Amino acid sequence: MPKKTIAVDFDGVIHRYSKGYHDGTIYNPPSEGTWDALKELSEKYKIVVLSARARTPEAIEEIGNYLKVYDLAQFITNITNIKPAAEAYIDDKAVKFSGDLFSPKDAWAVVMDKIGELKTFKHCKHCRSSTPNGCPFEGGESVITHEHPCGHKDPCEGKDQNE
């Protein structure tokens, strides 16, 4: 019987991604425990890396090289940005819809509660650091002055990570 598939996100799951998008590079080592988890999963499943980053052949090659450097490529079947049919999707930004456990209306209520709990990460325009409270500019006239990781101390406006 062929192995079923597990899709694993790259940024934030395999790649630690501590600064968020930052400058678009892959800059951190793998998240702690990644090698052991992928090894164990690969014994029962085909593992596909599913990443929005994998939009070009160059980006797929960059992810593949990272996996080789950290001896993870041996566990990976494919790298894609197209969601494959899979038994499970492992993703740091997922919100599970549990329509099988609740009525659809209740399942949507749970999802909406989870969405309401999400933290918006903001980037500092000066040093590009990313934190839940970021370099906060929450609208109105309120600009907060604080010290950036780079030492810059002027007020700044945060920019939503997804913009």
C-alpha positions, -999 to 999 in steps of 0.1 A, spaced: 0 0 0 15 34 -10 22 59 17 -2 87 22 9 123 22 16 148 50 21 185 39 45 205 60 48 243 58 84 256 54 85 291 70 76 289 107 75 251 108 107 237 92 126 270 89 123 287 123 115 321 107 122 341 138 121 375 120 91 368 98 96 377 61 125 400 70 143 405 36 130 374 19 160 352 28 161 319 46 181 329 76 174 306 106 183 270 112 154 245 115 130 247 143 141 225 173 130 189 168 125 192 130 150 164 120 135 139 144 99 147 136 105 145 98 124 113 102 95 97 122 68 111 98 87 98 67 86 63 80 48 62 75 41 91 51 53 109 21 63 144 32 56 173 9 69 208 18 41 232 11 52 268 10 40 301 -5 77 308 -9 80 280 -36 66 301 -64 96 299 -87 121 272 -97 148 293 -80 128 295 -47 122 257 -48 159 252 -54 167 275 -24 144 255 -2 159 222 -15 194 235 -8 184 244 28 169 210 33 202 194 21 224 216 43 204 205 74 202 168 62 164 171 59 161 164 21 162 127 27 127 129 43 111 151 16 92 138 -15 84 172 -31 84 209 -26 55 229 -39 32 260 -35 2 240 -46 -18 224 -18 -17 186 -23 -42 161 -12 -30 151 22 -39 134 54 -28 164 74 -13 199 69 12 210 95 13 249 94 22 275 120 -7 298 108 -35 272 105 -68 275 122 -86 242 122 -122 239 111 -137 211 131 -169 205 112 -167 168 121 -168 176 159 -193 204 159 -223 215 139 -210 237 110 -223 268 128 -205 260 160 -173 250 141 -174 285 124 -178 301 158 -147 283 171 -128 295 140 -139 331 144 -129 330 181 -94 317 170 -91 344 143 -100 370 169 -71 358 191 -45 362 164 -16 385 170 -8 408 142 30 410 137 43 443 127 76 452 110 97 482 119 104 502 88 138 512 101 153 478 112 127 454 99 123 436 132 91 418 137 72 414 170 36 409 181 34 445 191 60 455 165 70 491 161 34 500 169 14 526 151 -21 518 160 -38 546 141 -49 580 154 -21 603 166 -4 577 188 32 569 177 52 551 203 89 558 207 110 528 216 145 513 211 147 490 181 169 459 181 193 478 159 196 506 185 174 532 166 153 552 191 130 573 169 92 569 166 83 546 138 52 533 121 46 495 120 37 479 87 16 448 88 37 417 79 12 406 52 13 439 33 
